[in-house]
Amino acid sequence: MTTTTISVPDISCGHCKSSIEGAVGALSGVSTVEVTIDAKTVDVSFDASSLALDSIIEAIEDQGYEVAR
Ligand SMILES: [Cu+2]
């Protein structure tokens, strides 16, 4: 299992948290996802053999957020 922290500067409220956690959590291969609103980060644990980090980033971007790469 791979754990990574993705920085998403646009995160500002509980709506951001639920939409990002919902989108990333729906990806097959994701074990856990937690958005920390104050830190504007997304902590993700996922199976890197079945899911690429880019796919996680795309899922966040599809929700309308820019990811700091
Ligand atoms: Cu928000």
N, CA, C, O and the ligand as a Tripos MOL2 file, in Angstrom:
@<TRIPOS>MOLECULE
protein
  277   275    70     0     0
PROTEIN
NO_CHARGES

@<TRIPOS>ATOM
      1 N           0.8460   -1.2000    0.0000 N.3       1 MET1
      2 CA          0.0000    0.0000    0.0000 C.3       1 MET1
      3 C           0.8820    1.2500    0.0000 C.2       1 MET1
      4 O           1.8440    1.3450    0.7630 O.2       1 MET1
      5 N           0.5490    2.1840   -0.8470 N.am      2 THR2
      6 CA          1.2780    3.4410   -0.9400 C.3       2 THR2
      7 C           0.4590    4.5450   -0.2800 C.2       2 THR2
      8 O          -0.7520    4.6300   -0.4820 O.2       2 THR2
      9 N           1.1070    5.3730    0.4940 N.am      3 THR3
     10 CA          0.4350    6.5110    1.1060 C.3       3 THR3
     11 C           1.0700    7.7810    0.5990 C.2       3 THR3
     12 O           2.2940    7.9060    0.5760 O.2       3 THR3
     13 N           0.2370    8.7290    0.1900 N.am      4 THR4
     14 CA          0.7680    9.9840   -0.3110 C.3       4 THR4
     15 C          -0.1120   11.1350    0.1540 C.2       4 THR4
     16 O          -1.2880   10.9510    0.4670 O.2       4 THR4
     17 N           0.4740   12.3160    0.1930 N.am      5 THR5
     18 CA         -0.2690   13.5280    0.5360 C.3       5 THR5
     19 C          -0.2800   14.4460   -0.6780 C.2       5 THR5
     20 O           0.7720   14.8180   -1.1990 O.2       5 THR5
     21 N          -1.4640   14.8020   -1.1150 N.am      6 ILE6
     22 CA         -1.6320   15.6610   -2.2790 C.3       6 ILE6
     23 C          -2.0860   17.0340   -1.7930 C.2       6 ILE6
     24 O          -3.0190   17.1470   -0.9970 O.2       6 ILE6
     25 N          -1.4170   18.0700   -2.2820 N.am      7 SER7
     26 CA         -1.7530   19.4330   -1.8750 C.3       7 SER7
     27 C          -2.7640   20.0290   -2.8440 C.2       7 SER7
     28 O          -2.5310   20.0810   -4.0520 O.2       7 SER7
     29 N          -3.9020   20.4840   -2.2910 N.am      8 VAL8
     30 CA         -4.9660   21.0720   -3.1060 C.3       8 VAL8
     31 C          -5.3500   22.4210   -2.4830 C.2       8 VAL8
     32 O          -6.1990   22.4880   -1.5940 O.2       8 VAL8
     33 N          -4.7020   23.5020   -2.9710 N.am      9 PRO9
     34 CA         -4.8470   24.8050   -2.3100 C.3       9 PRO9
     35 C          -6.2850   25.3380   -2.2660 C.2       9 PRO9
     36 O          -6.6120   26.1710   -1.4210 O.2       9 PRO9
     37 N          -7.1370   24.8620   -3.1700 N.am     10 ASP10
     38 CA         -8.5040   25.4030   -3.2340 C.3      10 ASP10
     39 C          -9.4470   24.8100   -2.1860 C.2      10 ASP10
     40 O         -10.5880   25.2580   -2.0710 O.2      10 ASP10
     41 N          -9.0060   23.8360   -1.4390 N.am     11 ILE11
     42 CA         -9.8810   23.2480   -0.4130 C.3      11 ILE11
     43 C         -10.2040   24.3040    0.6380 C.2      11 ILE11
     44 O          -9.3070   24.9290    1.2030 O.2      11 ILE11
     45 N         -11.5060   24.4950    0.8940 N.am     12 SER12
     46 CA        -11.8770   25.5530    1.8370 C.3      12 SER12
     47 C         -12.9750   25.1720    2.8110 C.2      12 SER12
     48 O         -13.1520   25.8620    3.8150 O.2      12 SER12
     49 N         -13.7120   24.1180    2.5620 N.am     13 CYS13
     50 CA        -14.8640   23.8600    3.4260 C.3      13 CYS13
     51 C         -15.2760   22.3860    3.3750 C.2      13 CYS13
     52 O         -14.6600   21.5750    2.6830 O.2      13 CYS13
     53 N         -16.3080   22.0720    4.1080 N.am     14 GLY14
     54 CA        -16.7790   20.7000    4.1930 C.3      14 GLY14
     55 C         -17.2990   20.1590    2.8760 C.2      14 GLY14
     56 O         -17.2590   18.9530    2.6350 O.2      14 GLY14
     57 N         -17.7920   21.0570    2.0140 N.am     15 HIS15
     58 CA        -18.2340   20.6000    0.7030 C.3      15 HIS15
     59 C         -17.0480   20.0910   -0.1110 C.2      15 HIS15
     60 O         -17.1320   19.0470   -0.7590 O.2      15 HIS15
     61 N         -15.9480   20.8320   -0.0730 N.am     16 CYS16
     62 CA        -14.7320   20.3910   -0.7570 C.3      16 CYS16
     63 C         -14.3180   19.0240   -0.2310 C.2      16 CYS16
     64 O         -14.0000   18.1180   -1.0010 O.2      16 CYS16
     65 N         -14.3270   18.8880    1.0800 N.am     17 LYS17
     66 CA        -13.9150   17.6300    1.7120 C.3      17 LYS17
     67 C         -14.7680   16.4720    1.2220 C.2      17 LYS17
     68 O         -14.2410   15.4280    0.8390 O.2      17 LYS17
     69 N         -16.0940   16.6530    1.2330 N.am     18 SER18
     70 CA        -16.9460   15.5280    0.8700 C.3      18 SER18
     71 C         -16.8800   15.2290   -0.6190 C.2      18 SER18
     72 O         -16.9570   14.0650   -1.0110 O.2      18 SER18
     73 N         -16.7390   16.2580   -1.4640 N.am     19 SER19
     74 CA        -16.7070   15.9530   -2.8980 C.3      19 SER19
     75 C         -15.4030   15.2640   -3.2840 C.2      19 SER19
     76 O         -15.4040   14.3470   -4.1050 O.2      19 SER19
     77 N         -14.2950   15.7010   -2.6970 N.am     20 ILE20
     78 CA        -13.0160   15.0720   -3.0230 C.3      20 ILE20
     79 C         -12.9370   13.6670   -2.4230 C.2      20 ILE20
     80 O         -12.5060   12.7280   -3.0920 O.2      20 ILE20
     81 N         -13.3480   13.5280   -1.1800 N.am     21 GLU21
     82 CA        -13.3120   12.1990   -0.5720 C.3      21 GLU21
     83 C         -14.2410   11.2380   -1.3130 C.2      21 GLU21
     84 O         -13.9330   10.0540   -1.4470 O.2      21 GLU21
     85 N         -15.3620   11.7400   -1.7870 N.am     22 GLY22
     86 CA        -16.2890   10.8860   -2.5220 C.3      22 GLY22
     87 C         -15.7130   10.4340   -3.8460 C.2      22 GLY22
     88 O         -15.8170    9.2620   -4.2100 O.2      22 GLY22
     89 N         -15.0970   11.3770   -4.5780 N.am     23 ALA23
     90 CA        -14.5680   11.0540   -5.9050 C.3      23 ALA23
     91 C         -13.3650   10.1260   -5.8060 C.2      23 ALA23
     92 O         -13.2710    9.1470   -6.5460 O.2      23 ALA23
     93 N         -12.4440   10.4310   -4.8910 N.am     24 VAL24
     94 CA        -11.2430    9.5990   -4.7700 C.3      24 VAL24
     95 C         -11.5960    8.2480   -4.1540 C.2      24 VAL24
     96 O         -11.0650    7.2130   -4.5560 O.2      24 VAL24
     97 N         -12.4920    8.2700   -3.1820 N.am     25 GLY25
     98 CA        -12.8820    7.0270   -2.5310 C.3      25 GLY25
     99 C         -13.5840    6.0580   -3.4580 C.2      25 GLY25
    100 O         -13.6130    4.8550   -3.1980 O.2      25 GLY25
    101 N         -14.1580    6.5800   -4.5520 N.am     26 ALA26
    102 CA        -14.8610    5.7260   -5.5010 C.3      26 ALA26
    103 C         -13.9110    5.0080   -6.4560 C.2      26 ALA26
    104 O         -14.3140    4.0760   -7.1510 O.2      26 ALA26
    105 N         -12.6410    5.4450   -6.4900 N.am     27 LEU27
    106 CA        -11.6800    4.8060   -7.3900 C.3      27 LEU27
    107 C         -11.3040    3.4280   -6.8660 C.2      27 LEU27
    108 O         -11.0460    3.2490   -5.6750 O.2      27 LEU27
    109 N         -11.2780    2.4710   -7.7620 N.am     28 SER28
    110 CA        -10.8790    1.1290   -7.3570 C.3      28 SER28
    111 C          -9.3740    1.1110   -7.0960 C.2      28 SER28
    112 O          -8.5890    1.5610   -7.9300 O.2      28 SER28
    113 N          -8.9800    0.5960   -5.9470 N.am     29 GLY29
    114 CA         -7.5740    0.5890   -5.5510 C.3      29 GLY29
    115 C          -7.2850    1.5330   -4.4000 C.2      29 GLY29
    116 O          -6.2300    1.4450   -3.7730 O.2      29 GLY29
    117 N          -8.2200    2.4400   -4.1160 N.am     30 VAL30
    118 CA         -8.0390    3.3600   -3.0000 C.3      30 VAL30
    119 C          -8.4880    2.6850   -1.7130 C.2      30 VAL30
    120 O          -9.5970    2.1600   -1.6200 O.2      30 VAL30
    121 N          -7.6040    2.7100   -0.7250 N.am     31 SER31
    122 CA         -7.9200    2.1130    0.5630 C.3      31 SER31
    123 C          -8.5520    3.1360    1.5000 C.2      31 SER31
    124 O          -9.6410    2.9150    2.0310 O.2      31 SER31
    125 N          -7.8670    4.2490    1.6970 N.am     32 THR32
    126 CA         -8.4330    5.3120    2.5320 C.3      32 THR32
    127 C          -8.1370    6.6560    1.9010 C.2      32 THR32
    128 O          -7.1250    6.8230    1.2200 O.2      32 THR32
    129 N          -9.0230    7.6160    2.1280 N.am     33 VAL33
    130 CA         -8.7960    8.9940    1.6820 C.3      33 VAL33
    131 C          -9.3370    9.9170    2.7540 C.2      33 VAL33
    132 O         -10.4550    9.7460    3.2400 O.2      33 VAL33
    133 N          -8.5150   10.9070    3.1160 N.am     34 GLU34
    134 CA         -8.9600   11.8760    4.1080 C.3      34 GLU34
    135 C          -8.4840   13.2650    3.7240 C.2      34 GLU34
    136 O          -7.2910   13.4980    3.5320 O.2      34 GLU34
    137 N          -9.4330   14.1850    3.6150 N.am     35 VAL35
    138 CA         -9.1180   15.5850    3.3540 C.3      35 VAL35
    139 C          -8.9900   16.3080    4.6900 C.2      35 VAL35
    140 O          -9.8510   16.1940    5.5620 O.2      35 VAL35
    141 N          -7.8930   17.0570    4.8310 N.am     36 THR36
    142 CA         -7.7300   17.9420    5.9890 C.3      36 THR36
    143 C          -7.9380   19.3670    5.5080 C.2      36 THR36
    144 O          -7.1160   19.9150    4.7730 O.2      36 THR36
    145 N          -9.0520   19.9630    5.9340 N.am     37 ILE37
    146 CA         -9.4340   21.2680    5.3980 C.3      37 ILE37
    147 C          -8.4010   22.3360    5.7680 C.2      37 ILE37
    148 O          -7.9880   23.1110    4.9050 O.2      37 ILE37
    149 N          -7.9850   22.3900    7.0140 N.am     38 ASP38
    150 CA         -7.0500   23.4410    7.4530 C.3      38 ASP38
    151 C          -5.7270   23.3830    6.6940 C.2      38 ASP38
    152 O          -5.1650   24.4160    6.3320 O.2      38 ASP38
    153 N          -5.2390   22.1740    6.4590 N.am     39 ALA39
    154 CA         -3.9480   22.0160    5.7830 C.3      39 ALA39
    155 C          -4.0950   22.0240    4.2610 C.2      39 ALA39
    156 O          -3.1000   22.1160    3.5430 O.2      39 ALA39
    157 N          -5.3310   21.9280    3.7690 N.am     40 LYS40
    158 CA         -5.6110   21.8640    2.3250 C.3      40 LYS40
    159 C          -4.8730   20.6980    1.6810 C.2      40 LYS40
    160 O          -4.2310   20.8430    0.6400 O.2      40 LYS40
    161 N          -4.9780   19.5470    2.3200 N.am     41 THR41
    162 CA         -4.3030   18.3620    1.8200 C.3      41 THR41
    163 C          -5.2720   17.1880    1.7070 C.2      41 THR41
    164 O          -6.3100   17.1300    2.3670 O.2      41 THR41
    165 N          -4.8800   16.2510    0.8330 N.am     42 VAL42
    166 CA         -5.6170   15.0020    0.6650 C.3      42 VAL42
    167 C          -4.6380   13.8670    0.9390 C.2      42 VAL42
    168 O          -3.6800   13.6730    0.1900 O.2      42 VAL42
    169 N          -4.8760   13.1300    1.9990 N.am     43 ASP43
    170 CA         -4.0530   11.9610    2.3100 C.3      43 ASP43
    171 C          -4.7240   10.7300    1.7180 C.2      43 ASP43
    172 O          -5.8840   10.4380    2.0110 O.2      43 ASP43
    173 N          -3.9850   10.0150    0.8860 N.am     44 VAL44
    174 CA         -4.5500    8.8560    0.2060 C.3      44 VAL44
    175 C          -3.6610    7.6370    0.4080 C.2      44 VAL44
    176 O          -2.4450    7.7090    0.2350 O.2      44 VAL44
    177 N          -4.2720    6.5280    0.7710 N.am     45 SER45
    178 CA         -3.5900    5.2320    0.7530 C.3      45 SER45
    179 C          -4.1820    4.4310   -0.3970 C.2      45 SER45
    180 O          -5.4000    4.2910   -0.5050 O.2      45 SER45
    181 N          -3.3190    3.9120   -1.2480 N.am     46 PHE46
    182 CA         -3.8460    3.1970   -2.4120 C.3      46 PHE46
    183 C          -2.8790    2.1010   -2.8510 C.2      46 PHE46
    184 O          -1.7110    2.0830   -2.4630 O.2      46 PHE46
    185 N          -3.3960    1.1960   -3.6630 N.am     47 ASP47
    186 CA         -2.6070    0.1000   -4.2080 C.3      47 ASP47
    187 C          -1.9770    0.5640   -5.5190 C.2      47 ASP47
    188 O          -2.6420    0.6250   -6.5530 O.2      47 ASP47
    189 N          -0.6860    0.8920   -5.4600 N.am     48 ALA48
    190 CA         -0.0100    1.4620   -6.6270 C.3      48 ALA48
    191 C           0.1210    0.4640   -7.7720 C.2      48 ALA48
    192 O           0.4310    0.8660   -8.8930 O.2      48 ALA48
    193 N          -0.1030   -0.8170   -7.5230 N.am     49 SER49
    194 CA         -0.0080   -1.7890   -8.6110 C.3      49 SER49
    195 C          -1.2780   -1.8100   -9.4600 C.2      49 SER49
    196 O          -1.2760   -2.3460  -10.5690 O.2      49 SER49
    197 N          -2.3680   -1.2260   -8.9410 N.am     50 SER50
    198 CA         -3.6030   -1.2310   -9.7190 C.3      50 SER50
    199 C          -4.1380    0.1660  -10.0000 C.2      50 SER50
    200 O          -5.0970    0.3260  -10.7550 O.2      50 SER50
    201 N          -3.5210    1.1800   -9.3960 N.am     51 LEU51
    202 CA         -4.0340    2.5460   -9.5750 C.3      51 LEU51
    203 C          -2.8570    3.5160   -9.6290 C.2      51 LEU51
    204 O          -1.9790    3.4910   -8.7660 O.2      51 LEU51
    205 N          -2.8480    4.3740  -10.6550 N.am     52 ALA52
    206 CA         -1.7720    5.3550  -10.7950 C.3      52 ALA52
    207 C          -2.1160    6.6210  -10.0160 C.2      52 ALA52
    208 O          -3.2770    7.0160   -9.9100 O.2      52 ALA52
    209 N          -1.0740    7.2400   -9.4790 N.am     53 LEU53
    210 CA         -1.2740    8.5100   -8.7740 C.3      53 LEU53
    211 C          -1.9520    9.5330   -9.6840 C.2      53 LEU53
    212 O          -2.7890   10.3150   -9.2340 O.2      53 LEU53
    213 N          -1.5850    9.5220  -10.9660 N.am     54 ASP54
    214 CA         -2.1920   10.4620  -11.9140 C.3      54 ASP54
    215 C          -3.7110   10.3050  -11.9610 C.2      54 ASP54
    216 O          -4.4310   11.2880  -12.1350 O.2      54 ASP54
    217 N          -4.1990    9.0780  -11.8090 N.am     55 SER55
    218 CA         -5.6450    8.8600  -11.8460 C.3      55 SER55
    219 C          -6.3210    9.5010  -10.6340 C.2      55 SER55
    220 O          -7.4430    9.9990  -10.7270 O.2      55 SER55
    221 N          -5.6310    9.4800   -9.5060 N.am     56 ILE56
    222 CA         -6.1720   10.1180   -8.3000 C.3      56 ILE56
    223 C          -6.2080   11.6320   -8.5010 C.2      56 ILE56
    224 O          -7.1950   12.2940   -8.1790 O.2      56 ILE56
    225 N          -5.1170   12.1610   -9.0380 N.am     57 ILE57
    226 CA         -5.0510   13.6040   -9.2880 C.3      57 ILE57
    227 C          -6.1490   14.0110  -10.2720 C.2      57 ILE57
    228 O          -6.7980   15.0400  -10.0850 O.2      57 ILE57
    229 N          -6.3580   13.2100  -11.3160 N.am     58 GLU58
    230 CA         -7.3990   13.5280  -12.2910 C.3      58 GLU58
    231 C          -8.7790   13.5260  -11.6440 C.2      58 GLU58
    232 O          -9.6230   14.3590  -11.9770 O.2      58 GLU58
    233 N          -9.0120   12.5980  -10.7260 N.am     59 ALA59
    234 CA        -10.3140   12.5370  -10.0600 C.3      59 ALA59
    235 C         -10.5550   13.8030   -9.2460 C.2      59 ALA59
    236 O         -11.6810   14.2960   -9.1710 O.2      59 ALA59
    237 N          -9.5000   14.3220   -8.6410 N.am     60 ILE60
    238 CA         -9.6250   15.5750   -7.8730 C.3      60 ILE60
    239 C          -9.8710   16.7390   -8.8270 C.2      60 ILE60
    240 O         -10.7240   17.5900   -8.5770 O.2      60 ILE60
    241 N          -9.1120   16.7660   -9.9260 N.am     61 GLU61
    242 CA         -9.2810   17.8430  -10.9060 C.3      61 GLU61
    243 C         -10.6750   17.7980  -11.5380 C.2      61 GLU61
    244 O         -11.2560   18.8410  -11.8400 O.2      61 GLU61
    245 N         -11.2020   16.6030  -11.7350 N.am     62 ASP62
    246 CA        -12.5470   16.4720  -12.3120 C.3      62 ASP62
    247 C         -13.6090   17.0890  -11.4050 C.2      62 ASP62
    248 O         -14.6850   17.4620  -11.8720 O.2      62 ASP62
    249 N         -13.3120   17.1950  -10.1260 N.am     63 GLN63
    250 CA        -14.2420   17.8490   -9.1910 C.3      63 GLN63
    251 C         -14.1180   19.3770   -9.2310 C.2      63 GLN63
    252 O         -14.8620   20.0880   -8.5560 O.2      63 GLN63
    253 N         -13.1630   19.8700  -10.0340 N.am     64 GLY64
    254 CA        -13.0290   21.3100  -10.2110 C.3      64 GLY64
    255 C         -11.9170   21.9380   -9.3870 C.2      64 GLY64
    256 O         -11.8600   23.1590   -9.2380 O.2      64 GLY64
    257 N         -11.0250   21.0960   -8.8470 N.am     65 TYR65
    258 CA         -9.9400   21.6310   -8.0160 C.3      65 TYR65
    259 C          -8.6140   21.5160   -8.7380 C.2      65 TYR65
    260 O          -8.3550   20.5490   -9.4540 O.2      65 TYR65
    261 N          -7.7810   22.5220   -8.5340 N.am     66 GLU66
    262 CA         -6.4330   22.4410   -9.0780 C.3      66 GLU66
    263 C          -5.5340   21.7730   -8.0650 C.2      66 GLU66
    264 O          -5.6010   22.0540   -6.8690 O.2      66 GLU66
    265 N          -4.6830   20.8760   -8.5630 N.am     67 VAL67
    266 CA         -3.7560   20.1680   -7.7080 C.3      67 VAL67
    267 C          -2.3810   20.7920   -7.8670 C.2      67 VAL67
    268 O          -1.9120   21.0060   -8.9850 O.2      67 VAL67
    269 N          -1.7340   21.0840   -6.7390 N.am     68 ALA68
    270 CA         -0.3650   21.6210   -6.7720 C.3      68 ALA68
    271 C           0.5750   20.4590   -7.0180 C.2      68 ALA68
    272 O           0.7610   19.6230   -6.1340 O.2      68 ALA68
    273 N           1.1720   20.3860   -8.1970 N.am     69 ARG69
    274 CA          2.0270   19.2530   -8.5430 C.3      69 ARG69
    275 C           3.4890   19.5590   -8.2440 C.2      69 ARG69
    276 O           4.3560   18.7150   -8.4740 O.2      69 ARG69
    277 CU        -15.5030   24.0310   -0.2110 Cu       70 CU70
@<TRIPOS>BOND
     1     1     2 1
     2     2     3 1
     3     3     4 2
     4     3     5 am
     5     5     6 1
     6     6     7 1
     7     7     8 2
     8     7     9 am
     9     9    10 1
    10    10    11 1
    11    11    12 2
    12    11    13 am
    13    13    14 1
    14    14    15 1
    15    15    16 2
    16    15    17 am
    17    17    18 1
    18    18    19 1
    19    19    20 2
    20    19    21 am
    21    21    22 1
    22    22    23 1
    23    23    24 2
    24    23    25 am
    25    25    26 1
    26    26    27 1
    27    27    28 2
    28    27    29 am
    29    29    30 1
    30    30    31 1
    31    31    32 2
    32    31    33 am
    33    33    34 1
    34    34    35 1
    35    35    36 2
    36    35    37 am
    37    37    38 1
    38    38    39 1
    39    39    40 2
    40    39    41 am
    41    41    42 1
    42    42    43 1
    43    43    44 2
    44    43    45 am
    45    45    46 1
    46    46    47 1
    47    47    48 2
    48    47    49 am
    49    49    50 1
    50    50    51 1
    51    51    52 2
    52    51    53 am
    53    53    54 1
    54    54    55 1
    55    55    56 2
    56    55    57 am
    57    57    58 1
    58    58    59 1
    59    59    60 2
    60    59    61 am
    61    61    62 1
    62    62    63 1
    63    63    64 2
    64    63    65 am
    65    65    66 1
    66    66    67 1
    67    67    68 2
    68    67    69 am
    69    69    70 1
    70    70    71 1
    71    71    72 2
    72    71    73 am
    73    73    74 1
    74    74    75 1
    75    75    76 2
    76    75    77 am
    77    77    78 1
    78    78    79 1
    79    79    80 2
    80    79    81 am
    81    81    82 1
    82    82    83 1
    83    83    84 2
    84    83    85 am
    85    85    86 1
    86    86    87 1
    87    87    88 2
    88    87    89 am
    89    89    90 1
    90    90    91 1
    91    91    92 2
    92    91    93 am
    93    93    94 1
    94    94    95 1
    95    95    96 2
    96    95    97 am
    97    97    98 1
    98    98    99 1
    99    99   100 2
   100    99   101 am
   101   101   102 1
   102   102   103 1
   103   103   104 2
   104   103   105 am
   105   105   106 1
   106   106   107 1
   107   107   108 2
   108   107   109 am
   109   109   110 1
   110   110   111 1
   111   111   112 2
   112   111   113 am
   113   113   114 1
   114   114   115 1
   115   115   116 2
   116   115   117 am
   117   117   118 1
   118   118   119 1
   119   119   120 2
   120   119   121 am
   121   121   122 1
   122   122   123 1
   123   123   124 2
   124   123   125 am
   125   125   126 1
   126   126   127 1
   127   127   128 2
   128   127   129 am
   129   129   130 1
   130   130   131 1
   131   131   132 2
   132   131   133 am
   133   133   134 1
   134   134   135 1
   135   135   136 2
   136   135   137 am
   137   137   138 1
   138   138   139 1
   139   139   140 2
   140   139   141 am
   141   141   142 1
   142   142   143 1
   143   143   144 2
   144   143   145 am
   145   145   146 1
   146   146   147 1
   147   147   148 2
   148   147   149 am
   149   149   150 1
   150   150   151 1
   151   151   152 2
   152   151   153 am
   153   153   154 1
   154   154   155 1
   155   155   156 2
   156   155   157 am
   157   157   158 1
   158   158   159 1
   159   159   160 2
   160   159   161 am
   161   161   162 1
   162   162   163 1
   163   163   164 2
   164   163   165 am
   165   165   166 1
   166   166   167 1
   167   167   168 2
   168   167   169 am
   169   169   170 1
   170   170   171 1
   171   171   172 2
   172   171   173 am
   173   173   174 1
   174   174   175 1
   175   175   176 2
   176   175   177 am
   177   177   178 1
   178   178   179 1
   179   179   180 2
   180   179   181 am
   181   181   182 1
   182   182   183 1
   183   183   184 2
   184   183   185 am
   185   185   186 1
   186   186   187 1
   187   187   188 2
   188   187   189 am
   189   189   190 1
   190   190   191 1
   191   191   192 2
   192   191   193 am
   193   193   194 1
   194   194   195 1
   195   195   196 2
   196   195   197 am
   197   197   198 1
   198   198   199 1
   199   199   200 2
   200   199   201 am
   201   201   202 1
   202   202   203 1
   203   203   204 2
   204   203   205 am
   205   205   206 1
   206   206   207 1
   207   207   208 2
   208   207   209 am
   209   209   210 1
   210   210   211 1
   211   211   212 2
   212   211   213 am
   213   213   214 1
   214   214   215 1
   215   215   216 2
   216   215   217 am
   217   217   218 1
   218   218   219 1
   219   219   220 2
   220   219   221 am
   221   221   222 1
   222   222   223 1
   223   223   224 2
   224   223   225 am
   225   225   226 1
   226   226   227 1
   227   227   228 2
   228   227   229 am
   229   229   230 1
   230   230   231 1
   231   231   232 2
   232   231   233 am
   233   233   234 1
   234   234   235 1
   235   235   236 2
   236   235   237 am
   237   237   238 1
   238   238   239 1
   239   239   240 2
   240   239   241 am
   241   241   242 1
   242   242   243 1
   243   243   244 2
   244   243   245 am
   245   245   246 1
   246   246   247 1
   247   247   248 2
   248   247   249 am
   249   249   250 1
   250   250   251 1
   251   251   252 2
   252   251   253 am
   253   253   254 1
   254   254   255 1
   255   255   256 2
   256   255   257 am
   257   257   258 1
   258   258   259 1
   259   259   260 2
   260   259   261 am
   261   261   262 1
   262   262   263 1
   263   263   264 2
   264   263   265 am
   265   265   266 1
   266   266   267 1
   267   267   268 2
   268   267   269 am
   269   269   270 1
   270   270   271 1
   271   271   272 2
   272   271   273 am
   273   273   274 1
   274   274   275 1
   275   275   276 2
@<TRIPOS>SUBSTRUCTURE
     1 MET1         2 RESIDUE 1 A MET
     2 THR2         6 RESIDUE 1 A THR
     3 THR3        10 RESIDUE 1 A THR
     4 THR4        14 RESIDUE 1 A THR
     5 THR5        18 RESIDUE 1 A THR
     6 ILE6        22 RESIDUE 1 A ILE
     7 SER7        26 RESIDUE 1 A SER
     8 VAL8        30 RESIDUE 1 A VAL
     9 PRO9        34 RESIDUE 1 A PRO
    10 ASP10       38 RESIDUE 1 A ASP
    11 ILE11       42 RESIDUE 1 A ILE
    12 SER12       46 RESIDUE 1 A SER
    13 CYS13       50 RESIDUE 1 A CYS
    14 GLY14       54 RESIDUE 1 A GLY
    15 HIS15       58 RESIDUE 1 A HIS
    16 CYS16       62 RESIDUE 1 A CYS
    17 LYS17       66 RESIDUE 1 A LYS
    18 SER18       70 RESIDUE 1 A SER
    19 SER19       74 RESIDUE 1 A SER
    20 ILE20       78 RESIDUE 1 A ILE
    21 GLU21       82 RESIDUE 1 A GLU
    22 GLY22       86 RESIDUE 1 A GLY
    23 ALA23       90 RESIDUE 1 A ALA
    24 VAL24       94 RESIDUE 1 A VAL
    25 GLY25       98 RESIDUE 1 A GLY
    26 ALA26      102 RESIDUE 1 A ALA
    27 LEU27      106 RESIDUE 1 A LEU
    28 SER28      110 RESIDUE 1 A SER
    29 GLY29      114 RESIDUE 1 A GLY
    30 VAL30      118 RESIDUE 1 A VAL
    31 SER31      122 RESIDUE 1 A SER
    32 THR32      126 RESIDUE 1 A THR
    33 VAL33      130 RESIDUE 1 A VAL
    34 GLU34      134 RESIDUE 1 A GLU
    35 VAL35      138 RESIDUE 1 A VAL
    36 THR36      142 RESIDUE 1 A THR
    37 ILE37      146 RESIDUE 1 A ILE
    38 ASP38      150 RESIDUE 1 A ASP
    39 ALA39      154 RESIDUE 1 A ALA
    40 LYS40      158 RESIDUE 1 A LYS
    41 THR41      162 RESIDUE 1 A THR
    42 VAL42      166 RESIDUE 1 A VAL
    43 ASP43      170 RESIDUE 1 A ASP
    44 VAL44      174 RESIDUE 1 A VAL
    45 SER45      178 RESIDUE 1 A SER
    46 PHE46      182 RESIDUE 1 A PHE
    47 ASP47      186 RESIDUE 1 A ASP
    48 ALA48      190 RESIDUE 1 A ALA
    49 SER49      194 RESIDUE 1 A SER
    50 SER50      198 RESIDUE 1 A SER
    51 LEU51      202 RESIDUE 1 A LEU
    52 ALA52      206 RESIDUE 1 A ALA
    53 LEU53      210 RESIDUE 1 A LEU
    54 ASP54      214 RESIDUE 1 A ASP
    55 SER55      218 RESIDUE 1 A SER
    56 ILE56      222 RESIDUE 1 A ILE
    57 ILE57      226 RESIDUE 1 A ILE
    58 GLU58      230 RESIDUE 1 A GLU
    59 ALA59      234 RESIDUE 1 A ALA
    60 ILE60      238 RESIDUE 1 A ILE
    61 GLU61      242 RESIDUE 1 A GLU
    62 ASP62      246 RESIDUE 1 A ASP
    63 GLN63      250 RESIDUE 1 A GLN
    64 GLY64      254 RESIDUE 1 A GLY
    65 TYR65      258 RESIDUE 1 A TYR
    66 GLU66      262 RESIDUE 1 A GLU
    67 VAL67      266 RESIDUE 1 A VAL
    68 ALA68      270 RESIDUE 1 A ALA
    69 ARG69      274 RESIDUE 1 A ARG
    70 CU70       277 GROUP 0 **** ****
